[in-house]
């Protein structure tokens, strides 16, 4: 899975508006609406704000649920994370409800009542196949709407529905195998005094760690990456000794170099054999009669 890292001034200003520090004041109605839309708690925002104050990178996937990340990618929140744009997420919830209601109503009164709307249907009389009632794009929209409303289990099986369920299971597995550093915000409490102290001591907090700590952190990340590749990546079920990160030309370059060297070493002999073959062919083509 690709990690989404963010150090953005608009997002920091949004956090400052929640924390009540100078730099922007948001209304209580907007704050509560954003919290409901994001599905977060105030402690989570305080934790992310403390990380931004220290100048460190923020892994949003460690704090935000998968549905919130999908909604953020579908809007302009990551480019301009203002309270107004985040409040617009509630409009997406209303759109999901309308999509689900239309789907449920069509299922009851549709032309193929009782059949699977996400799969082709064979006509019993003509033995011809009817395409699915919904296109792939509509199937994905219905599946996302059902997920946002907590009704994904009510949908019949289909290409997009099965793919979404598989991705959710992968997210759960990745979250279970996450490194100890990605703790939930609800398990950590940060007071306002600690946050202000962290913002005033940026130079000391952003200093390079010692060699021992850096080595341990790198080793932890490496073990986590190997475990993720063996569980979910393209090397699932394969030996990690063959794991290679790079281009195909780099992977096969050494063997190709050996093959070229072996062929060039016997090139003179190959040329002589080729010329002898040409001479034999010319002699066979010559006419055996004297005229």
Secondary structure, 3 states (H helix, E strand, C coil): CCCCEECCHHHHHHHHHHHCCCCCCCCHHHHHHHHHHHCCCHHHHHHHHHHHHCCCCEEHHHCCCHHHHHHHHCCCCCCCCCHHHHHCHHHHHHHHHHHHHHHHHHHHHCCCCCCCCCCCEECCCCCCEECCCCCHHHHHHHHHHHHHHCCHHHCCCCHHHHHHHHHHHHHHHHHHCCCCCCCCHHHCCCCHHHHHHHHHCHHHHCCCCCHHHHHHHHHHHHHHHHHHHHHCCCCCCCCHHHCCCCCHHHHCHHHHHHHHHHHHHCHHHHHHHHHHHHHHHHHHHCCCCCC
